[in-house]
Amino acid sequence: MQDFKLLLSKLVVVNSLVIALVILLAGMSVKDYACFLVNAENITGPQLVQMLNIFLVIVSVLSFVIAGVFHYFFAKQIVKPVKVLSNAAKEVSAGRTPAPIDVSTSSGLAELASNFNQMVETLASVQNQRDEMLKDIAHELRTPLTNINGYLEALHHEVIQGDATLFGSLLDESQRITRVVELITELNAWDKGIYFLQKPFEEIEMDKLLHESVTAFDLKLQHTFSNIKADFEPAIVKGHKDGLKQVVTNLLQNTIDYNEGNHFSIRGVCVDHTYQITLSHHGQWIDPEQKEMIFDRFYRMERSRSTPGTGLGLAIARQIIEAHQGTISVETDGHHHHFSIELPLLHQSLTKAVHTFVKGGDAP
């Protein structure tokens, strides 16, 4: 808004100067010419008026031309950044990424130019993410489709004979494709709020939800860790029960899939006006400088080798938590990972019971 006010002020000043210049040139010229005719040429009466009228027309035309050139030069300098912005906008509309606009020479449109540069940068980033996502989807689907096509071609040419093992392998590959498509559909559904329409938010006892989720993974956790600690403070949040349970399930499964230690802890505590869930363990390497990337779609901690899952679990988890007006993050030094979820707290449960489970002593 300040940029537009400054631009308008400059235009007003230029127009005022042009008007003043015309008046000044015409007035002074007519006055001087009239004095010259009367004093030097001794011309008076109707002849004087006629000559002054002719001179006034000539001076007015010259003054208009001079003022027009003056106005054109300065107005062009003022609106030049607008033209630059317009050309850059055409580049964007054509699907190209324009060069950043020089903010320092934007003649009063620095804020607009800066915002435009940020917009272009964001659009370029989104485009890159979309391209990467398409590559990842193609990568996820290419392997199972190649396997299926290879088996079917061999069956078609009677190179191999079908049996239960072969058809079971084809079924696994087909289910893998189906799983990727379903996860992408689910991710988009949370992004567009479709789940809100299917099932409104309800009051959820978070301690019970966490206890149920951990209980479902009890055997896997017991097999993976020698030291487990879980404790959950009672609290009520408003949300989508299946969605929040899926978030916890995804985190628990990732913890097991990428674990490299013996200790695991999961806590649910009330902090200010939020309910905070924390999962801690010693796992595979995560670059601390790129830790937030693990919540991106199709991100793999080690892309050079096959890893469990599709790379969509944590992306879905983030989408679900953000749909609940919460946050999900990770703190790590590379191997010691602390996943944290914060959800708006509806109210703390009146019951004082705390679900606690400990195996093998306290977790660090």
C-alpha positions in Angstrom: 0.0 0.0 0.0 2.8 2.4 0.8 4.4 1.7 -2.6 1.2 2.7 -4.4 0.8 5.8 -2.4 4.4 6.8 -3.2 3.8 6.1 -6.9 0.6 8.2 -6.9 2.4 11.0 -5.1 5.1 11.1 -7.7 2.6 11.2 -10.6 0.7 14.1 -8.9 4.0 16.0 -8.5 4.9 15.5 -12.1 1.5 16.6 -13.4 1.6 19.6 -11.1 5.0 20.6 -12.5 3.8 20.1 -16.1 0.8 22.4 -15.5 3.0 25.0 -13.7 5.5 24.9 -16.6 2.9 25.5 -19.2 1.4 28.4 -17.3 4.8 29.9 -16.6 6.0 29.7 -20.2 2.8 31.0 -21.7 2.3 33.8 -19.2 5.9 35.1 -19.2 6.2 34.9 -23.0 2.9 36.8 -23.6 3.8 39.5 -21.0 7.3 40.0 -22.5 5.9 40.1 -26.1 3.2 42.5 -25.2 5.7 44.9 -23.5 7.9 44.6 -26.6 5.1 45.5 -29.0 3.9 48.5 -27.0 7.3 50.0 -26.0 9.5 49.1 -29.0 7.1 48.9 -31.9 4.4 51.3 -30.6 1.7 48.9 -31.5 -1.6 49.4 -29.7 -5.3 48.9 -30.1 -6.9 46.1 -32.2 -3.6 45.3 -33.9 -2.0 44.6 -30.5 -4.8 42.3 -29.5 -4.6 40.4 -32.8 -0.8 39.9 -32.6 -1.1 38.8 -29.0 -3.7 36.2 -29.9 -1.5 34.8 -32.6 1.5 34.8 -30.3 -0.5 33.1 -27.5 -1.5 30.3 -29.8 2.1 29.7 -30.9 3.4 29.9 -27.3 0.7 27.6 -26.1 1.6 24.9 -28.7 5.3 25.2 -27.9 4.7 25.1 -24.2 2.5 22.0 -24.6 5.2 20.3 -26.7 7.9 21.1 -24.2 5.7 20.1 -21.2 4.7 16.9 -23.0 8.3 15.9 -23.5 9.1 16.7 -19.9 6.0 14.7 -18.7 6.8 11.7 -20.9 10.4 11.4 -19.7 9.6 11.5 -16.0 6.4 9.4 -16.2 8.3 6.8 -18.2 10.9 6.6 -15.4 8.1 6.3 -12.8 6.1 3.5 -14.5 9.2 1.6 -15.7 9.1 -0.8 -12.8 5.4 -1.4 -13.4 6.3 -2.4 -17.0 9.1 -4.7 -15.7 6.6 -6.3 -13.3 4.1 -6.7 -16.2 6.6 -8.4 -18.4 7.6 -10.7 -15.6 4.0 -11.6 -14.9 3.6 -12.5 -18.6 6.6 -14.8 -18.2 4.9 -16.5 -15.2 1.6 -16.9 -17.1 3.5 -18.5 -19.9 4.9 -21.1 -17.5 8.4 -19.7 -17.4 10.4 -18.5 -14.4 11.5 -14.8 -14.9 14.7 -13.4 -13.5 14.4 -11.8 -10.0 13.4 -8.1 -10.2 15.9 -5.7 -8.9 14.2 -4.2 -5.8 16.7 -1.4 -5.4 15.8 0.2 -8.7 12.0 -0.3 -8.5 11.3 3.4 -8.1 8.8 3.3 -5.2 7.6 -0.3 -5.8 10.2 -2.1 -3.7 7.6 -3.9 -1.6 5.6 -5.0 -4.6 8.8 -6.2 -6.4 9.9 -8.0 -3.3 6.5 -9.8 -2.9 6.6 -10.7 -6.6 10.0 -12.2 -6.3 8.9 -14.3 -3.3 5.8 -15.4 -5.3 7.9 -16.5 -8.2 10.3 -18.3 -5.9 7.4 -20.1 -4.3 5.9 -21.1 -7.6 9.3 -22.4 -8.8 9.6 -24.4 -5.6 6.1 -25.8 -6.0 6.8 -26.7 -9.6 10.1 -28.5 -8.5 8.2 -30.4 -5.8 5.5 -31.4 -8.3 8.1 -32.6 -10.7 9.9 -34.6 -8.0 6.6 -36.1 -6.8 5.8 -37.2 -10.4 9.3 -38.8 -10.6 8.8 -40.5 -7.3 5.4 -41.8 -8.3 6.8 -43.1 -11.5 9.6 -44.7 -9.6 7.3 -46.4 -7.1 5.1 -47.8 -9.8 7.7 -48.7 -12.3 9.3 -51.7 -10.4 6.1 -53.6 -9.6 4.7 -52.9 -13.1 7.9 -54.1 -14.7 7.7 -57.3 -12.6 4.1 -57.9 -13.5 4.7 -57.3 -17.2 7.7 -59.6 -17.2 5.8 -62.4 -15.6 2.8 -61.9 -17.8 5.0 -61.9 -20.9 6.7 -65.1 -19.9 3.4 -66.7 -19.2 2.1 -65.5 -22.6 5.0 -67.0 -24.4 4.8 -70.2 -22.2 8.4 -69.6 -21.0 7.2 -70.4 -17.5 4.1 -72.1 -16.1 1.8 -70.5 -13.6 1.6 -71.8 -10.1 0.5 -70.6 -6.7 3.9 -69.1 -5.9 4.0 -67.1 -9.1 0.5 -65.9 -8.8 1.1 -64.9 -5.2 4.1 -62.8 -6.3 2.0 -61.1 -9.0 -0.7 -60.4 -6.3 2.0 -58.9 -4.0 3.1 -56.5 -6.8 -0.4 -55.6 -7.7 -1.2 -54.9 -4.0 1.9 -52.7 -3.8 0.6 -50.6 -6.7 -2.8 -50.4 -5.1 -1.3 -49.3 -1.8 0.6 -46.5 -3.4 -2.5 -45.2 -5.2 -4.6 -45.5 -2.0 -2.0 -43.5 0.0 -1.8 -40.8 -2.6 -5.7 -40.6 -2.6 -5.7 -40.4 1.2 -3.1 -37.7 1.3 -5.1 -35.6 -1.2 -8.3 -36.3 0.8 -6.8 -34.9 4.0 -5.3 -32.0 2.0 -8.8 -31.0 0.7 -10.6 -31.7 4.0 -12.7 -34.5 2.6 -12.4 -36.5 5.8 -14.1 -33.6 7.7 -17.2 -34.0 5.6 -17.2 -37.8 6.0 -16.9 -37.7 9.8 -17.0 -34.6 11.9 -14.5 -34.0 14.7 -15.3 -35.5 18.1 -13.9 -35.4 21.6 -11.1 -37.9 22.0 -9.5 -39.2 25.1 -5.9 -39.1 24.1 -4.5 -41.3 26.8 -6.8 -44.1 25.8 -6.1 -43.6 22.1 -2.3 -43.8 22.7 -2.7 -46.8 25.0 -4.7 -48.6 22.3 -2.2 -47.8 19.6 0.8 -49.0 21.6 -1.1 -52.1 22.7 -1.6 -53.0 19.0 2.1 -52.8 18.5 3.0 -54.6 21.7 4.5 -57.7 20.2 6.6 -55.8 17.6 7.8 -53.4 20.3 8.7 -56.2 22.7 10.6 -58.0 19.9 12.5 -54.8 18.8 13.3 -53.1 22.1 14.6 -54.4 25.5 13.8 -51.1 27.3 10.3 -49.5 26.7 8.6 -46.7 28.6 5.2 -45.4 27.8 3.1 -43.0 29.9 0.1 -40.8 29.0 -1.5 -38.1 30.9 -5.4 -37.9 30.5 -6.6 -35.2 28.3 -9.3 -34.4 25.8 -8.7 -33.1 22.2 -11.2 -32.6 19.4 -10.4 -34.4 16.3 -10.7 -37.3 13.9 -10.0 -40.5 16.0 -9.1 -42.7 13.1 -6.8 -40.1 11.6 -4.9 -39.4 14.9 -4.6 -43.1 15.5 -3.1 -43.5 12.0 -0.5 -40.8 12.8 0.6 -42.7 15.9 0.6 -46.0 14.0 2.8 -44.5 11.2 5.3 -43.2 13.8 5.4 -46.5 15.7 5.9 -48.4 12.4 8.7 -46.1 11.3 10.3 -46.4 14.7 10.4 -50.1 14.4 11.5 -50.2 10.7 14.4 -47.7 11.1 15.4 -48.6 14.7 19.1 -49.3 15.6 18.9 -49.2 19.4 17.3 -50.9 22.4 15.5 -48.0 24.1 12.1 -46.6 23.2 9.9 -44.2 25.0 6.5 -42.6 24.1 4.9 -39.9 26.3 1.7 -37.9 26.2 1.7 -34.8 28.4 -0.3 -31.6 28.8 1.9 -28.5 28.0 0.2 -25.2 28.4 -2.9 -25.4 26.1 -1.6 -28.3 24.0 -1.3 -32.0 24.3 2.2 -33.1 23.4 3.1 -36.6 22.2 6.8 -37.5 22.1 8.4 -40.6 20.6 12.2 -41.1 21.3 14.6 -43.8 20.0 18.0 -44.5 18.5 17.5 -44.9 14.8 19.1 -44.8 11.3 20.9 -41.6 10.3 18.8 -38.5 9.6 20.7 -35.4 8.6 19.9 -32.7 11.2 20.0 -30.0 8.5 17.4 -31.8 6.4 15.3 -33.3 9.2 12.1 -31.6 8.1 12.4 -33.3 4.6 11.3 -36.6 6.1 7.8 -35.2 6.2 7.9 -34.6 2.4 6.1 -36.9 0.0 8.1 -39.9 -1.1 11.1 -38.9 0.9 13.4 -41.8 1.8 16.3 -41.5 4.3 18.4 -43.6 2.1 17.4 -43.3 -1.6 20.3 -45.3 -2.8 18.8 -48.6 -1.5 15.4 -50.2 -1.0 13.7 -49.1 2.2 10.5 -50.2 3.8 7.3 -48.4 2.9 6.4 -45.9 0.2 7.7 -42.7 1.6 4.2 -41.4 2.2 3.5 -42.3 5.8 5.0 -39.2 7.5 3.6 -36.9 4.7 0.1 -38.2 5.6 0.9 -37.8 9.3 1.8 -34.2 8.8 -1.3 -33.5 6.7 -3.5 -35.1 9.4 -1.9 -33.1 12.2 -2.1 -29.8 10.3 -5.8 -30.5 9.6 -6.2 -30.6 13.4 -4.4 -27.2 13.7 -1.5 -28.9 15.3 2.2 -29.4 14.5 4.5 -32.4 14.0 8.3 -32.1 14.0 11.5 -34.0 14.8 14.6 -33.1 16.7 17.7 -35.2 16.1 21.5 -35.2 16.4 21.6 -37.7 13.6 20.8 -40.9 15.4 18.8 -40.0 18.6 15.4 -39.0 17.3 12.6 -37.3 19.1 9.4 -37.0 17.2 6.9 -34.5 18.6 3.2 -33.9 18.0 1.3 -30.9 19.5 -2.5 -30.7 19.4 -4.8 -28.0 20.7 -6.1 -29.1 24.1 -9.8 -29.1 24.5 -9.6 -29.7 28.3 -7.7 -31.9 30.6 -9.5 -35.1 31.7 -11.0 -35.1 35.2 -9.7 -38.6 35.8 -6.3 -38.7 37.5 -5.4 -42.2 36.1 -2.2 -42.3 33.9 -1.6 -45.2 31.5 1.9 -46.3 32.1 3.9 -49.3 30.8 7.6 -49.9 31.6 9.8 -52.8 30.4 13.4 -53.2 31.5 13.6 -50.1 33.6 13.5 -46.4 32.6 14.3 -45.4 29.1 16.9 -42.7 28.8 
